[in-house]
Amino acid sequence: MSTSSSSRKKVAGATYTATDAAYFEKRTLKRSAGVWGLWGLAVAAVISGDFSGWNFGIGFAGFGGMLIAFVILVVMYYGLTFSIGEMAAAMPHTGGAYSFARSAMGPWGGLATGLAETIEYVATTAVVVYFSGQYADSALELLTGVSLPAFVWWIILYALFIVLNAAGANISFGFAIVVSIISIGIIVVFGAMSLMTGAFDWGSLWNIAPTDGNSEFLPFGVGSILLALPFAMWFFLGIEELPLAAEESHDPARDIPRAGLWARGTLIVTGLIVLFLNTGVLGAEETGGSLEPLLDGFRAMVGDQAAALLSLLALVGLLASLMGIMFAYGRNMYSLSRAGYYPRWLSLTGARKTPWVALVFGAVLGFLALVVVQAAGGNASPAGAIVLNIAVWGAVLAYFLQMVAFIVLRRKFPNAVRPYKSPWGLFGAYSAAVIAAVVFFGLLLNPAYLLAIVAIIVVYAVIFIGFAVYGRHRLVLSPEEEYALSGGLHGDPQKEGYDAMEGEVFGDRRS
């Protein structure tokens, strides 16, 4: 690729480099998903949160505090998904959160938001790998007496799902539909069993002894709700990945908002089943400290051996999220790399039109994070202590910045085509932004998050320094960049071409 003055132009505070004809041919995706495939992807990405992780919030705030946190986050996710549905319909390319923020806040805002999503999805994948390994090993030990080291399960799970995600988007979306339906079925069966066997006890929801001056409903006081909010996010975290499938959706302007609406309703129902019935079976005190709350709930009803068989089914929910979240980090890293923010080789796609390089690289990062935190934390749970916290921190930062982008774009690009408009409008964006900021404040109050926040600050410092010195001088006119530079006039790259603005910016002297 040439770097002559005719092939490099400074625009909007960054330097863009012309690409040769093969650049985007080596970085193509394939349209494979309808509304059900997108629904399956969204539900699959989130559903593991019903199996593990959410319950730690009860340990911090009791059942009442967790219930209030759940309701608050339902409001936040309605505002969030309505808003990103509008932006995704207007910007039907893979960038998602990075793309929205790039158009609203320039290259630095795009990088800040895209990096937050990278951190969120890579860390979330690591969390799901960790919990999946625990579930799988518990089932194996109960059935055979054999237990494998944790890192062996991590290698197996990462390798298996890299292969599945790299095999083709049609396989990813089909798998997501199947495992989502199975996972929902497991949760519904658990709920029915808890009621039919009499294992559910309403009084067990309130069995945490309140501290002085507090009630059974809020045993640790009103302030504890802030500590529960990050864990209540686990019921929904990941649904916001839908815009990352825009270039692989048959009709993104119609199907992404619709799939988001249906997926959100599905997850509210499954979340309420687990929140009430899983807690009522185990009791709030035990639920708050369980590493495998759904499996422990099955054990309480049917005993260890039968629970081992059921846990293999419960593992399906975790594997569903592993598929969905790995899809997300692959597309997130692909889009940032295709535009030049990350090393360009990360955006290469294979014969099946999937970003296999980004999938492998993200898996290596997640595996190393688990190994390092496990080694540093001794017997502590890396998912509970640090890695889960990193995922939530990255998520709330990305949520806040996306809502700022929505508000700015309504004013900055008033003439941009918006095939879908959020029914909550600016109210939805403001409400989601405020709640995300409150959750972020809650993270600062919890000392368990300190190491996670320090780690993320270090990552941001390294990436920003690299971008300032090198990356911002080597950006590419990817679809996300073209939309931003054209004021919203270049929308769909698969209709207009992936290099629609090359001639405008570089003239006819393309390398």
Residue pairs with C-beta under 8 A, 6 or more apart in sequence:
1 7
1 17
1 18
1 19
1 20
1 23
1 511
2 18
2 511
3 17
4 509
4 511
6 18
6 506
6 507
6 509
7 17
7 18
7 506
7 509
7 510
7 511
8 15
8 16
8 17
8 18
9 15
9 16
9 505
9 506
10 16
11 485
11 505
12 106
12 107
12 484
12 485
13 106
13 107
13 472
14 107
14 472
14 473
14 475
15 472
15 473
15 474
15 475
16 475
16 476
16 477
16 481
16 505
17 340
17 474
17 475
17 476
18 502
18 505
18 506
18 510
18 511
19 476
19 477
19 499
19 502
19 510
19 511
20 510
20 511
23 476
24 338
24 498
24 499
26 348
26 349
27 334
27 338
27 347
27 348
27 349
28 349
28 353
29 94
29 169
29 247
29 248
29 349
29 353
29 354
29 355
30 168
30 169
30 170
30 248
30 352
30 353
31 247
31 248
31 249
31 250
31 494
32 168
32 169
32 170
32 172
32 173
32 248
32 250
33 41
33 169
33 173
33 245
33 248
33 249
33 250
33 255
34 249
34 250
34 251
34 255
35 254
35 255
35 258
35 259
35 262
36 177
36 259
37 173
37 174
37 176
37 177
37 249
38 173
38 242
38 245
38 249
38 255
38 256
38 259
38 263
39 177
39 180
39 259
39 262
39 263
39 266
40 173
40 176
40 177
40 178
40 179
40 180
40 181
41 172
41 173
41 176
41 241
41 242
41 245
41 259
41 324
41 327
42 238
42 239
42 241
42 242
42 259
42 260
42 263
42 324
43 176
43 180
43 183
43 184
43 263
43 266
43 267
43 320
43 324
44 175
44 176
44 179
44 180
44 183
44 320
44 321
44 323
44 324
45 238
45 239
45 241
45 320
45 321
45 324
45 325
45 327
45 328
46 235
46 236
46 237
46 238
46 239
46 263
46 267
46 321
46 324
47 180
47 183
47 184
47 267
47 270
47 317
47 320
47 321
48 128
48 131
48 132
48 317
48 318
48 320
48 321
48 322
49 234
49 235
49 236
49 237
49 238
49 271
49 321
50 183
50 187
50 235
50 270
50 271
50 273
50 274
50 294
50 317
51 131
51 135
51 292
51 293
51 294
51 314
51 317
51 318
52 131
52 134
52 135
52 291
52 292
52 293
52 294
52 318
52 383
53 127
53 131
53 231
53 234
53 383
53 384
53 388
54 231
54 232
54 234
54 235
54 271
54 274
54 275
54 293
55 231
55 278
55 279
55 287
55 288
55 290
55 293
56 231
56 288
56 289
56 384
57 65
57 66
57 69
57 227
57 228
57 229
57 230
57 231
57 232
57 288
58 65
58 66
58 208
58 228
58 279
58 284
58 287
58 288
59 287
59 288
59 289
60 220
60 224
60 227
60 228
60 231
60 288
60 446
61 69
61 218
61 219
61 220
61 224
61 225
61 227
61 228
62 206
62 208
62 210
62 216
62 217
62 218
62 219
62 220
62 224
62 284
63 205
63 206
63 208
63 217
63 279
63 284
64 206
64 215
64 216
64 217
64 218
64 219
65 218
65 219
65 220
65 224
65 225
65 227
65 228
66 228
66 231
66 232
66 275
67 275
68 225
68 228
69 225
69 228
69 229
69 231
69 232
70 232
70 235
70 271
70 272
70 275
72 225
72 229
72 232
72 435
73 229
73 232
73 233
73 235
73 236
73 435
74 268
75 431
75 432
75 435
76 399
76 431
76 432
76 435
76 436
76 439
77 236
77 239
77 264
77 432
78 264
78 424
78 428
78 432
79 403
79 424
79 427
79 428
79 429
79 430
79 431
79 432
79 435
80 240
80 399
80 402
80 403
80 428
80 432
80 436
81 239
81 240
81 242
81 260
81 261
81 264
82 257
82 260
82 422
82 423
82 424
82 428
83 402
83 403
83 406
83 422
83 424
83 428
83 429
83 432
84 96
84 97
84 100
84 240
84 242
84 243
84 260
84 402
84 406
85 242
85 256
85 257
85 260
85 261
85 420
85 422
86 257
86 406
86 418
86 420
86 421
86 422
87 99
87 100
87 243
87 402
87 405
87 406
87 409
88 96
88 242
88 243
88 246
88 252
88 256
88 257
89 252
89 253
89 254
89 256
89 257
89 418
89 419
89 420
90 253
90 416
90 417
90 418
90 419
90 420
90 488
90 491
91 99
91 100
91 103
91 243
91 246
91 480
91 483
91 491
92 246
92 247
92 249
92 252
92 253
92 491
92 492
93 99
93 246
93 247
93 335
93 478
93 479
93 480
93 483
93 492
93 493
94 244
94 245
94 246
94 247
94 248
94 331
94 334
94 335
94 338
94 479
94 480
95 102
95 110
95 114
95 243
95 244
95 335
95 336
95 339
95 478
95 479
95 480
96 117
96 240
96 241
96 243
96 244
96 246
96 331
96 332
96 335
97 113
97 114
97 116
97 117
97 240
97 243
97 332
97 398
97 401
97 402
97 405
98 110
98 111
98 113
98 114
98 117
98 332
98 335
98 336
98 339
98 341
98 480
99 110
99 243
99 335
99 480
99 483
99 484
100 113
100 243
100 402
100 405
100 406
100 409
101 109
101 110
101 112
101 113
101 114
101 401
101 402
101 404
101 405
102 109
102 110
102 113
102 114
102 480
102 481
102 484
103 110
103 405
103 409
103 412
103 413
103 480
103 483
103 484
103 488
104 404
104 405
104 406
104 408
104 409
104 412
105 112
105 113
105 401
105 404
105 405
105 408
106 484
107 341
107 472
107 475
108 467
109 401
109 405
110 341
110 480
110 484
111 336
111 341
111 463
111 464
111 467
111 471
112 401
112 460
113 397
113 398
113 401
113 402
113 405
114 332
114 335
114 336
114 341
115 336
115 459
115 460
115 463
116 394
116 395
116 397
116 398
116 401
117 328
117 332
117 394
117 398
118 329
118 332
118 333
118 336
118 362
118 394
119 390
119 391
119 393
119 394
119 456
119 459
120 237
120 391
120 392
120 394
120 395
120 398
121 238
121 241
121 325
121 328
121 329
121 332
121 362
121 391
121 394
122 329
122 362
122 365
122 366
122 369
123 366
123 369
123 387
123 388
123 390
123 391
123 394
124 237
124 238
124 321
124 325
124 391
124 395
125 322
125 325
125 326
125 329
125 362
125 363
125 366
126 366
126 367
126 369
126 370
126 383
126 387
126 391
127 383
127 387
127 388
127 391
128 318
128 321
128 322
128 325
129 153
129 154
129 157
129 158
129 322
129 366
129 367
129 370
130 150
130 154
130 370
130 381
130 382
130 383
130 387
131 291
131 292
131 318
131 383
132 153
132 157
132 315
132 318
132 319
132 322
133 150
133 153
133 154
133 157
134 150
134 291
134 292
135 292
135 295
135 311
135 314
135 315
135 318
136 153
136 315
137 147
137 148
137 150
137 153
138 292
138 295
138 308
138 311
139 308
139 309
139 311
139 312
139 315
140 146
140 147
140 148
141 147
142 304
142 305
142 307
142 308
142 311
143 305
143 308
143 309
150 370
150 374
151 370
151 371
151 374
154 367
154 370
154 371
155 367
157 319
157 322
158 363
158 366
158 367
161 319
161 322
161 323
161 326
162 326
162 356
162 359
162 360
162 363
164 171
164 172
164 175
164 323
165 172
165 323
165 326
165 327
165 330
165 354
165 356
165 359
166 350
166 352
166 354
166 356
166 359
167 352
167 354
168 352
168 353
168 354
169 248
169 353
169 354
172 323
172 327
172 354
173 248
175 323
176 320
176 323
176 324
176 327
179 316
179 317
179 319
179 320
179 323
180 320
182 313
182 316
182 317
182 320
183 316
183 317
183 320
184 266
184 270
186 294
186 310
186 313
186 314
186 316
186 317
187 270
187 273
187 274
187 294
187 317
188 273
190 273
190 274
190 277
190 278
190 294
190 297
190 298
191 273
191 277
193 199
193 298
193 301
193 302
194 200
194 277
194 278
194 280
194 281
194 297
194 301
195 277
197 301
199 281
199 297
199 300
199 301
200 277
200 280
200 281
201 280
201 281
201 283
202 280
204 279
204 280
204 281
204 282
204 283
204 284
205 276
205 279
205 280
205 283
205 284
206 216
206 217
206 284
207 283
207 284
207 285
208 216
208 219
208 284
208 285
208 288
209 219
210 216
210 218
210 219
210 220
211 219
211 220
211 221
213 221
214 220
214 221
218 224
218 225
226 438
226 439
226 441
226 442
226 445
227 442
227 445
227 446
229 438
229 439
229 442
230 389
230 392
230 396
230 439
230 442
230 443
230 446
230 449
231 392
233 392
233 395
233 396
233 439
234 388
234 392
235 267
235 271
235 274
235 275
236 264
236 267
236 271
237 391
237 392
237 395
238 321
238 324
238 325
238 328
239 260
239 263
239 264
239 267
240 395
240 398
240 399
240 402
241 324
241 325
241 327
241 328
241 331
242 256
242 259
242 260
242 263
243 256
244 327
244 328
244 331
244 332
244 335
245 252
245 256
245 327
245 331
246 252
246 256
247 479
247 493
247 494
249 255
249 256
253 419
253 420
254 419
254 420
257 420
274 293
274 294
277 297
278 287
278 293
278 294
278 297
279 287
281 297
281 300
281 301
282 290
282 293
282 296
282 297
282 300
286 296
287 293
290 296
291 381
291 384
292 311
294 314
294 317
295 307
295 310
295 311
295 314
298 306
298 307
298 310
298 311
298 314
299 307
301 307
302 310
326 359
326 362
326 363
329 358
329 359
329 362
330 354
330 355
330 358
330 359
330 362
331 355
331 358
333 342
333 346
333 347
333 355
333 358
333 361
333 362
334 346
334 347
334 349
334 355
334 358
335 347
335 478
335 480
336 342
336 346
337 343
337 344
337 345
337 346
337 347
337 358
338 344
338 347
338 476
338 478
339 475
339 476
339 478
339 480
339 481
340 471
340 474
340 475
340 476
340 478
341 467
341 471
341 475
342 471
344 476
345 357
346 355
346 357
346 358
346 361
347 355
347 357
347 358
348 355
348 356
348 357
349 355
349 356
350 356
369 387
369 390
370 382
370 387
373 382
373 385
373 386
373 387
374 382
377 385
377 386
385 448
385 451
386 451
386 452
386 455
387 452
389 443
389 448
389 449
389 451
389 452
389 453
390 452
390 455
390 456
392 439
392 443
393 440
393 443
393 449
393 452
393 453
393 456
394 456
396 436
396 437
396 439
396 440
396 443
397 436
397 440
399 432
399 433
399 436
400 433
400 436
400 437
400 440
403 429
403 430
403 432
403 433
403 436
404 433
406 422
406 426
406 429
407 426
407 429
407 430
407 433
409 416
409 488
410 426
413 487
413 488
415 487
415 488
416 487
416 488
416 489
416 491
417 488
417 491
422 428
422 429
424 431
443 449
443 453
444 453
475 481
477 485
477 499
477 501
477 502
477 505
478 498
479 490
479 493
479 498
482 490
482 493
482 500
482 501
483 490
483 491
485 501
485 505
486 501
490 496
490 500
490 501
493 500
502 510
503 510
